[in-house]
Amino acid sequence: MRTIKSFVRRTGRKTSGQHSAINQLWSEYGVNFSKKKLNFYSLYRNNFPIHLEIGFGNGEALIASAESNTDKNYLGIEVYDSGIGSCLIKAKKKQINNIKICSGDARDVLEVQIADKSLERINIYFPDPWPKKRHHKRRLIQKDFLRLCASKLKKTGQLHIATDWNNYAEHIIEIIEKNTDFIVSKHLKHNGKIKLERPTTKFEKKGLKKGHFIWDWVLTKIS
Ligand SMILES: C[S@@+](CC[C@H](N)C(=O)[O-])C[C@H]1O[C@@H](n2cnc3c(N)ncnc32)[C@H](O)[C@@H]1O
């Protein structure tokens, strides 16, 4: 069991719509935790590349990406039940069939369920910033986590990270500088007014309203 978690489990805050979406739609979109590696062909019924989003929140970006890239398969991991419920509602409403959802800690799902060298892309948009110094160890982006992501990506696979938190950005820069698995293919600091390759997210919009800058990195696997 991991003692330091990158999240606090929030329970009991689901709306009735989110609750019934989980009950009714989990069998269609959900992937249960098991110790076996996922077989992506049997999950999606095709061999399209797999794009993983970690901590998708309410699923806004995951749904938008899946909708506009029907030649890719999307896998989302989230610990927050009401976010999962919201994402399922959107997926069903838009009749999206290239999305699957895992509920749980992304580090466990990656380690246990995802085969090495099986993903084309991993997206981590606005991970919890844990601004207090004593909580920095809870931040998801750490040296070991980058290594874990690299091991799951195919050759030249990409990891996209975005944050609106200056202090987290400085931390991410330090981690990237020390890493030996990725090179930086793109690095942007912007005010949300430029056209990006990725959809805007709910947390990003909140950050922009507060006047935060946005930092984006696209890392490409080299080893
Ligand atoms: C600040 S929110 C950002 C949500 C969304 N990406 C956005 O930009 O709107 C971070 C999300 O990551 C999720 N999260 C944090 N640690 C996680 C982990 N280890 N595995 C899966 N999800 C995690 C949280 O539950 C939360 O919903």
The ligand as a Tripos MOL2 file, in Angstrom:
@<TRIPOS>MOLECULE
LIG
   27    29     1     0     0
SMALL
NO_CHARGES

@<TRIPOS>ATOM
      1 C1         -6.7270   19.5970  -10.2160 C.3       1 LIG1
      2 S1         -7.7080   18.2900  -10.8390 S.3       1 LIG1
      3 C2         -7.6290   18.5030  -12.6060 C.3       1 LIG1
      4 C3         -8.7480   17.8020  -13.3090 C.3       1 LIG1
      5 C4         -8.7170   17.9510  -14.8580 C.3       1 LIG1
      6 N1         -7.5340   17.3490  -15.4220 N.3       1 LIG1
      7 C5         -8.8040   19.3910  -15.2520 C.2       1 LIG1
      8 O1         -7.7890   19.9600  -15.6740 O.co2     1 LIG1
      9 O2         -9.9010   19.9610  -15.1280 O.co2     1 LIG1
     10 C6         -6.6530   16.8880  -10.5910 C.3       1 LIG1
     11 C7         -7.4150   15.5800  -10.7090 C.3       1 LIG1
     12 O3         -6.4980   14.5050  -10.6150 O.3       1 LIG1
     13 C8         -7.0920   13.4650   -9.8630 C.3       1 LIG1
     14 N2         -5.9980   12.6660   -9.3090 N.ar      1 LIG1
     15 C9         -5.0700   13.0610   -8.4090 C.ar      1 LIG1
     16 N3         -4.2070   12.0680   -8.1620 N.ar      1 LIG1
     17 C10        -4.5940   11.0170   -8.9260 C.ar      1 LIG1
     18 C11        -4.0990    9.7020   -9.0890 C.ar      1 LIG1
     19 N4         -3.0390    9.2810   -8.4270 N.pl3     1 LIG1
     20 N5         -4.7620    8.8900   -9.9410 N.ar      1 LIG1
     21 C12        -5.8420    9.3130  -10.6240 C.ar      1 LIG1
     22 N6         -6.3680   10.5500  -10.5090 N.ar      1 LIG1
     23 C13        -5.7390   11.3900   -9.6690 C.ar      1 LIG1
     24 C14        -7.9190   14.1860   -8.8160 C.3       1 LIG1
     25 O4         -8.9740   13.3750   -8.3120 O.3       1 LIG1
     26 C15        -8.4550   15.3740   -9.6190 C.3       1 LIG1
     27 O5         -9.7010   15.1170  -10.1990 O.3       1 LIG1
@<TRIPOS>BOND
     1     1     2 1
     2     2     3 1
     3     2    10 1
     4     3     4 1
     5     4     5 1
     6     5     6 1
     7     5     7 1
     8     7     8 2
     9     7     9 1
    10    10    11 1
    11    11    12 1
    12    11    26 1
    13    12    13 1
    14    13    14 1
    15    13    24 1
    16    14    15 ar
    17    14    23 ar
    18    15    16 ar
    19    16    17 ar
    20    17    18 ar
    21    17    23 ar
    22    18    19 1
    23    18    20 ar
    24    20    21 ar
    25    21    22 ar
    26    22    23 ar
    27    24    25 1
    28    24    26 1
    29    26    27 1
@<TRIPOS>SUBSTRUCTURE
     1 LIG1         1 GROUP 0 **** ****
